[in-house]
Amino acid sequence: MSTPQAFDLSQTVCVNPATGDIVGYSQMNTPDQARAAIRRARAAQPAWAALPLEERVRYILRIRDYLVEHADAISETVANDVGKTRVEALATEVLPSVMATDYYAKNARRFLKPRKVGTGSLLFLNKRSRIFRIPFGVIGIISPWNYPLGIPMHEIVPALLAGNTVIFKTAPETQMVGRKIEEMIQAAGLPADVFTHLNIPGAVIGQLLLEPDNHVDKLFFTGSVPVGKILMGKAAESLVPVSLELGGNDPMLVCPDAHLERAVNGAMWAGLQNSGQSCGGVERIYVHQDVYQPFIALLKQKVETLRQGPNTHHNVDIGAMCTERQIKTIQRQVDDALAKGAAILAQVEIDPAHAHANFYPVTVLIDVDHSMALMREETFGPVLGIMKVTDMEQAIALANDSSLGLTGSVWSRDTRQAVALGRRIHAGVITINDHLLTHGMAETPWGGVKESGIGRSHGELGFDEMTQPQVVTTELLHFAKRNLFWHPYDAQLYDGLKGALRLLHGRSVGERLGGLRQFVALLPRMFKG
């Protein structure tokens, strides 16, 4: 198998995991360069935020246009860096990035519009409040290798539109995609230091972005649970807010009335595309006993027709895994399952000619249970585990028997019943008769519960993550000399405030009228010297 990347003192060597070919080199940054980049980003941010929103939108639409005009080249770069097929690079990265860029640009004004706050009490009729959304300042984004374009574009674009500057770090395995993102930012003509791409190992960059005297103002991280916890702990030292998407072990529930061919096709795509390297992809499948046999028979038939190998002329369905390290993790999980009684239902044969590359054969296991690592841990590879359940109550219980909660899906012809079942799954994203696709929908929030992380990307909720609320309250009676509650204190003030309490919450009309008299008697003090 190939070594996906190699470090020396000055550069990262980028290798196509599907072929072992070197696809490029990326200059590494030093810690001092990273610190200087943060300082420059902070200096550039006020001027960027001060630009009219229309100008920031124009910059972002140029990024969209660059993506469209260079779709083939960008798809090829993504495919080469990750080892995925070019169809997947286009369908799950370039196309969603274009749609996301367009969506955020066209909705930024609505998301950033000040919102009026209604008056909550008679006592505050003289107040008018609005909530403004203001940028954090410098946003740090640490992005993974599995979707090196699709994931960060949902963070970079709204961060910039909201008036932040961005420090971006992609994985060493996908540096060529990082350079492409840098190219599109430069082609759009953004001012200097508004966006910076750094190439620094992950073990270092998190500490640099969170140094007490020179940290980013918010950190977005997509990656593993252990690293997310480390970063959250480090961020807490300076109270830097974080948004964490930390993966999942995502369940698919197949009801007895499911459309089986759609369910099988959906399981294959959501579980195996990108060689199974999707945080929100299908990993655990719970099938009602009434349709278990036909489901696994059809799945076996279809899986065995999949073509797995390097992408050449759009003639393969499943590409390579990005890292050799991840292959070892998957093999450990499969070995553990087989040792505990699981059986292989279907497995794709890898051409021996590709033995030097990062391929793991598509594998479907049955007779699995929750004693197995495959069903307890995130399975980041082309492996599916299938369990037969006696009823959907058991399926829900098993689906929720996990420390992770990113996505889940229910497959049924009865949409209302499926939604009711899906809402009982402890996950941030639920789909009915589909799975994983919503990550490509810019308008739908994305994120998990439990150890799958905190915060959201995508949609209005994701855009709000790039800003913090600022409440501005104005006074209608600004000519009054004091508010009711201001000094000096006396018995009349106390009685008047009790009157306000009776006026607002008295149990009878008489009590409220009495309170009104006391309260009205208090009002002249606002205008006395």
C-alpha positions in Angstrom: 0.0 0.0 0.0 1.1 3.5 -0.6 2.1 6.0 2.0 -0.4 8.8 1.7 1.9 11.6 2.7 5.4 12.2 3.9 6.8 15.1 5.9 10.2 16.8 5.6 11.2 20.1 7.0 9.7 22.1 4.3 6.9 20.4 2.3 4.2 17.8 2.2 4.3 15.2 -0.5 0.8 14.5 -1.7 0.0 11.0 -3.1 -3.1 9.6 -4.8 -4.2 6.8 -2.5 -5.7 4.9 -5.4 -2.6 4.8 -7.5 0.4 5.6 -5.3 1.3 8.4 -7.7 2.7 11.7 -6.4 0.2 14.4 -7.3 1.9 17.4 -5.9 3.9 19.1 -3.2 2.7 21.7 -0.6 5.0 24.0 1.2 4.7 23.7 5.0 4.3 26.7 7.3 6.3 27.2 10.5 4.6 28.0 13.8 5.9 31.6 13.7 4.3 32.0 10.2 1.0 30.7 11.6 1.1 33.2 14.5 1.9 36.0 12.1 -1.0 34.9 9.9 -3.4 35.2 12.8 -2.2 38.7 13.6 -2.6 39.8 10.0 -6.1 38.3 9.9 -7.0 40.2 13.0 -5.7 43.4 11.5 -7.6 42.8 8.2 -10.9 41.9 9.8 -12.3 45.4 10.7 -12.0 46.7 7.2 -13.5 43.5 5.7 -16.5 43.6 8.1 -16.9 47.3 7.3 -17.5 46.6 3.6 -21.1 46.8 2.6 -22.6 43.3 2.5 -23.2 43.7 -1.2 -19.5 43.9 -1.8 -18.7 40.8 0.3 -21.5 39.0 -1.7 -19.9 39.9 -5.0 -16.6 38.4 -3.8 -18.4 35.2 -2.8 -20.2 34.9 -6.1 -16.9 35.1 -7.9 -15.9 32.1 -5.9 -19.0 30.3 -7.1 -18.3 31.2 -10.7 -14.7 29.9 -10.3 -16.0 26.6 -9.0 -18.4 26.3 -12.0 -15.8 27.3 -14.6 -13.1 24.9 -13.2 -15.4 22.1 -12.1 -13.5 19.4 -14.1 -10.1 20.4 -12.8 -11.3 20.8 -9.2 -13.1 17.4 -9.4 -9.9 15.8 -10.6 -7.9 17.4 -7.8 -10.3 16.1 -5.2 -10.4 12.6 -6.7 -6.6 12.5 -6.8 -6.1 13.7 -3.2 -8.7 11.5 -1.6 -8.7 8.5 -4.0 -12.4 8.8 -4.7 -14.1 8.6 -8.0 -14.4 11.7 -10.1 -18.2 11.2 -10.2 -18.3 11.4 -6.4 -15.9 14.3 -6.4 -18.3 16.2 -8.6 -21.5 15.0 -7.0 -20.6 15.2 -3.3 -18.0 18.0 -3.3 -18.0 20.4 -6.3 -21.7 20.6 -7.0 -22.7 21.0 -3.3 -20.0 23.6 -2.9 -21.4 25.6 -5.8 -24.9 25.3 -4.4 -23.8 26.3 -0.9 -21.9 29.3 -2.1 -24.9 30.5 -4.1 -27.3 29.8 -1.2 -25.3 31.7 1.4 -24.6 34.6 -0.9 -28.3 35.0 -1.7 -29.5 34.6 1.9 -26.8 36.4 3.8 -28.9 39.6 4.0 -31.8 37.8 5.5 -29.5 36.0 8.0 -27.8 39.2 9.1 -30.9 41.4 9.2 -31.4 42.9 12.7 -34.4 41.3 14.5 -36.9 43.3 16.6 -37.5 42.0 20.1 -41.1 42.3 21.2 -42.0 44.1 24.5 -42.3 41.5 27.2 -44.1 43.6 29.9 -46.1 46.8 30.3 -43.3 48.1 32.5 -41.0 48.3 29.4 -43.3 49.8 26.8 -40.9 52.7 26.6 -38.1 50.4 25.4 -37.3 49.2 21.9 -34.8 46.4 21.4 -33.2 44.8 18.4 -30.7 41.9 18.0 -27.8 42.5 15.6 -25.6 39.7 14.4 -21.9 40.7 14.5 -18.8 38.8 13.4 -16.6 37.0 15.9 -13.4 38.3 14.3 -11.0 35.6 13.2 -12.5 32.2 12.5 -10.2 29.1 12.6 -11.3 26.1 10.5 -9.6 22.7 10.8 -11.0 20.5 8.1 -10.6 16.7 7.4 -9.5 14.7 4.4 -12.7 12.8 3.6 -14.6 15.8 2.0 -11.8 18.3 1.7 -13.8 20.7 -0.4 -17.5 20.0 0.5 -17.0 20.3 4.3 -14.9 23.5 4.6 -16.9 25.5 2.0 -19.9 25.3 4.3 -17.8 27.1 6.9 -15.4 29.4 4.9 -18.2 31.0 2.8 -20.6 32.0 5.6 -17.7 33.0 7.8 -16.5 35.5 5.2 -20.0 36.7 4.4 -20.6 37.4 8.1 -17.6 39.7 8.1 -15.0 37.4 9.7 -11.5 36.7 8.4 -10.5 33.0 8.1 -7.5 30.9 9.0 -8.0 27.6 7.2 -6.1 24.3 7.7 -6.9 21.2 5.7 -5.5 17.7 6.3 -1.9 16.9 5.0 -3.4 14.2 2.8 -5.5 16.7 0.9 -3.1 19.7 0.5 -3.8 19.9 -3.3 -7.5 20.6 -2.5 -6.4 23.2 0.0 -4.3 24.9 -2.6 -7.3 24.8 -5.0 -9.4 26.6 -2.3 -6.6 29.1 -2.0 -6.6 29.6 -5.8 -10.3 30.3 -5.9 -10.1 32.8 -3.1 -7.3 34.6 -4.9 -9.1 34.5 -8.2 -12.1 36.1 -6.5 -9.8 39.0 -5.6 -10.4 39.0 -1.8 -8.3 41.5 0.1 -5.0 40.3 1.5 -5.1 38.3 4.8 -8.9 37.9 4.8 -8.3 34.2 4.0 -5.2 32.3 4.8 -4.5 28.6 4.2 -1.9 27.1 6.5 -0.1 23.7 6.0 0.8 22.6 9.5 0.4 19.1 11.1 -2.8 18.7 13.0 -1.0 18.0 16.3 0.4 21.5 16.1 -2.2 23.7 14.5 -4.8 23.3 17.2 -2.4 24.5 19.8 -1.3 27.5 17.6 -4.8 28.6 16.9 -5.7 28.6 20.6 -2.6 30.2 22.2 -3.7 32.5 25.0 -2.2 35.7 23.7 -2.9 35.2 20.0 -5.9 32.9 19.4 -8.7 32.8 16.9 -12.1 34.1 18.1 -13.9 30.9 17.3 -12.7 27.4 16.1 -14.5 25.0 13.8 -13.2 21.5 13.8 -14.3 18.4 12.0 -12.6 15.2 13.0 -12.3 12.5 15.7 -13.9 12.6 19.1 -10.6 12.4 21.0 -9.1 15.3 19.1 -12.3 17.3 19.4 -12.2 16.9 23.2 -8.6 17.9 23.4 -9.3 21.1 21.3 -12.3 21.9 23.4 -10.3 21.6 26.6 -7.6 23.9 25.1 -10.2 26.4 23.9 -11.7 26.6 27.4 -8.4 28.1 28.7 -9.2 31.3 26.8 -13.0 30.7 26.5 -12.8 30.5 22.8 -16.1 29.1 21.5 -15.9 25.9 19.4 -18.1 24.1 16.9 -17.3 20.4 16.7 -18.4 17.8 14.2 -16.9 14.6 15.5 -18.4 11.8 13.4 -21.0 9.1 13.9 -21.9 5.5 13.9 -25.1 6.0 12.0 -28.1 3.7 12.0 -30.4 2.8 9.2 -33.8 1.3 10.2 -35.7 -0.7 7.6 -39.4 -1.1 8.4 -41.4 -4.1 7.2 -43.2 -1.9 4.6 -40.1 -0.4 3.2 -39.5 -0.2 -0.6 -36.7 -2.8 -0.5 -34.9 -1.9 -3.7 -34.7 1.8 -2.7 -33.6 0.8 0.7 -30.9 -1.5 -0.6 -29.7 1.1 -3.1 -29.7 3.8 -0.4 -27.7 1.6 2.0 -25.1 1.0 -0.7 -24.7 4.6 -1.7 -24.8 6.2 1.8 -22.7 3.4 3.3 -20.2 2.8 0.6 -19.7 5.9 -1.6 -16.4 7.7 -0.8 -15.3 4.2 0.2 -17.4 4.5 3.3 -15.5 7.5 4.6 -18.5 9.6 5.5 -19.2 10.8 9.1 -22.9 10.7 8.4 -23.0 7.6 6.2 -24.8 4.3 6.9 -22.8 2.1 9.2 -25.3 0.0 11.2 -28.4 -1.4 9.5 -31.4 -2.8 11.5 -33.8 -4.7 9.3 -37.3 -5.9 10.5 -37.4 -9.7 10.5 -40.3 -9.8 8.0 -38.1 -8.3 5.2 -34.6 -9.4 6.5 -34.1 -12.2 4.1 -35.1 -10.4 0.9 -33.2 -7.4 2.0 -29.9 -9.1 2.5 -30.4 -11.2 -0.7 -30.9 -8.1 -2.8 -28.0 -6.3 -1.1 -25.7 -9.2 -1.7 -26.6 -9.4 -5.3 -26.1 -5.6 -5.9 -22.9 -5.3 -3.8 -21.2 -8.1 -5.8 -21.7 -6.0 -9.0 -19.8 -3.0 -7.6 -16.6 -2.1 -9.4 -13.8 -1.1 -7.1 -10.5 0.4 -8.2 -8.7 3.6 -9.3 -10.7 6.2 -11.1 -9.7 6.3 -14.8 -12.5 6.6 -17.2 -15.6 6.7 -14.9 -15.6 2.9 -14.9 -15.5 2.2 -11.2 -18.1 2.7 -8.4 -15.9 2.6 -5.3 -12.5 4.3 -5.0 -9.7 3.9 -2.5 -9.5 4.8 1.2 -7.5 7.9 1.9 -5.1 6.6 4.5 -3.4 3.3 5.3 -4.0 4.1 9.0 -7.7 3.9 8.5 -7.5 0.6 6.6 -5.8 -0.9 9.7 -8.7 0.4 11.9 -11.3 -1.1 9.6 -9.5 -4.4 9.4 -9.3 -4.5 13.2 -13.1 -4.0 13.4 -13.9 -6.7 10.8 -11.5 -9.2 12.5 -13.1 -8.5 15.8 -16.6 -9.1 14.4 -15.6 -12.3 12.6 -14.0 -13.6 15.8 -17.2 -13.0 17.7 -19.5 -14.8 15.2 -20.2 -12.4 12.4 -20.3 -13.8 8.8 -19.4 -12.1 5.5 -22.5 -11.8 3.3 -20.8 -10.2 0.4 -17.3 -8.9 -0.4 -15.9 -7.3 -3.5 -12.7 -8.6 -4.9 -9.8 -6.2 -5.4 -7.7 -6.6 -8.5 -4.3 -7.8 -7.4 -2.9 -5.1 -9.7 -4.1 -2.5 -7.1 -2.5 -4.3 -4.1 0.0 -1.4 -3.7 -2.7 1.1 -3.3 -5.1 2.0 -0.4 -8.0 -0.3 -1.2 -10.2 -2.2 1.3 -12.7 -4.5 -0.3 -16.4 -3.6 0.2 -17.6 -5.9 2.9 -21.1 -6.6 4.2 -21.4 -8.5 7.5 -24.4 -10.3 9.0 -24.9 -12.0 12.4 -23.4 -8.9 14.0 -24.3 -7.7 17.5 -23.4 -4.8 19.9 -20.5 -6.7 21.5 -18.5 -6.0 18.3 -16.4 -3.0 17.7 -18.0 -2.6 14.3 -21.3 -1.8 15.9 -19.9 0.3 18.8 -17.3 2.5 17.1 -17.4 4.7 14.0 -16.7 2.5 11.0 -14.9 4.8 8.6 -14.7 2.5 5.6 -16.6 0.4 3.0 -18.1 -2.0 5.6 -21.7 -2.5 6.6 -23.1 -4.4 9.6 -26.7 -5.8 9.4 -28.8 -6.9 12.3 -32.2 -8.6 12.2 -34.8 -7.1 14.6 -38.1 -8.5 15.8 -39.8 -5.1 15.7 -39.1 -1.4 15.3 -39.0 -0.9 19.1 -35.9 -3.1 19.2 -34.5 -1.2 16.2 -34.9 2.2 18.0 -33.3 0.8 21.2 -30.3 -0.5 19.2 -30.0 2.7 17.2 -29.8 4.7 20.4 -27.3 2.3 22.0 -24.3 4.4 21.0 -22.3 7.3 22.3 -22.5 9.0 19.0 -25.5 10.7 17.4 -24.9 12.4 14.0 -27.4 11.0 11.6 -30.0 8.2 11.3 -32.6 7.2 8.7 -35.9 5.3 8.6 -37.1 3.5 5.5 -40.9 3.0 5.2 -43.7 3.6 2.7 -45.6 5.3 5.6 -43.9 8.7 5.9 -45.9 9.7 9.0 -44.9 6.6 10.9 -41.3 6.9 9.7 -41.0 10.5 10.9 -42.4 9.4 14.3 -39.8 6.6 14.5 -37.0 8.8 13.3 -37.7 11.5 15.9 -37.0 8.9 18.6 -33.5 8.4 17.3 -30.9 10.3 19.3 -29.3 12.1 16.4 -28.9 15.6 15.0 -30.0 14.7 11.4 -32.8 12.3 10.5 -33.8 11.4 6.9 -36.7 9.4 5.7 -36.1 7.0 2.8 -32.7 8.6 2.2 -29.5 9.0 4.1 -26.5 11.3 4.1 -27.8 13.4 1.2 -28.7 16.4 3.4 -25.0 17.3 3.9 -25.3 18.5 0.3 -28.3 20.6 1.0 -27.1 24.0 2.1 -30.4 24.9 3.6 -30.6 22.1 6.1 -28.6 22.3 9.4 -25.9 19.7 9.9 -24.5 18.5 13.2 -24.9 15.9 15.9 -25.7 15.2 19.6 -23.9 13.3 22.3 -20.3 12.7 21.3 -20.9 13.6 17.7 -20.2 17.2 18.6 -21.7 20.6 19.4 -22.8 23.4 17.1 -24.2 23.2 13.6 -23.1 24.0 10.0 -25.3 24.6 7.0 -28.4 26.7 6.7 -29.4 29.6 8.9 -28.3 27.8 12.1 -24.9 27.2 10.6 -24.7 30.8 9.4 -25.6 32.0 12.9 -22.6 30.0 14.2 -20.4 32.6 12.4 -21.8 35.5 14.3 -22.6 36.5 17.9 -25.8 38.3 19.0 -25.6 41.9 20.1 -28.7 43.4 21.7 -29.3 47.2 21.3 -32.0 48.7 23.5 -33.2 52.3 23.0 -35.4 54.5 25.2 -38.5 56.2 23.9 -38.8 58.5 26.9 -35.2 59.8 26.6 -36.3 63.2 27.8 -37.4 61.8 31.1 -35.0 62.6 33.9 -34.9 59.0 35.4 -36.3 55.6 35.1 -38.9 54.4 37.6 -36.4 52.3 39.5 -33.6 54.8 39.8 -32.5 56.6 43.0 -33.6 58.0 45.3 -35.4 55.1 47.0 -38.4 55.7 49.2 -41.6 54.1 50.5 -43.6 55.5 47.6 -41.3 53.7 45.1 -41.7 50.5 47.0 -45.5 50.8 47.1 -45.6 51.8 43.4 -43.6 48.8 42.4 -46.0 46.6 44.4 -48.8 48.3 42.6 -47.2 47.3 39.3 -47.0 43.7 40.5 -50.7 43.7 41.4 -51.6 45.5 38.1 -49.8 42.8 36.0 -50.6 39.7 38.0 -53.4 40.4 40.4 -56.0 37.6 40.8 -59.1 39.9 40.6 -60.2 43.0 38.6 -60.3 44.9 41.9 -56.8 44.0 42.8 -55.5 45.0 39.4 -57.4 48.4 39.5 -55.9 49.0 42.9 -52.4 48.2 41.5 -53.0 50.6 38.6 -53.7 53.5 41.0 -50.5 52.8 42.9 -48.5 52.5 39.7 -49.8 55.6 38.1 -49.0 57.6 41.2 -45.4 56.6 40.7 -45.0 57.9 37.2 -44.4 61.6 37.9 -41.1 60.7 39.7 -39.6 60.0 36.2 -39.8 63.7 35.3 -38.8 65.3 38.6 -35.3 66.6 39.2 
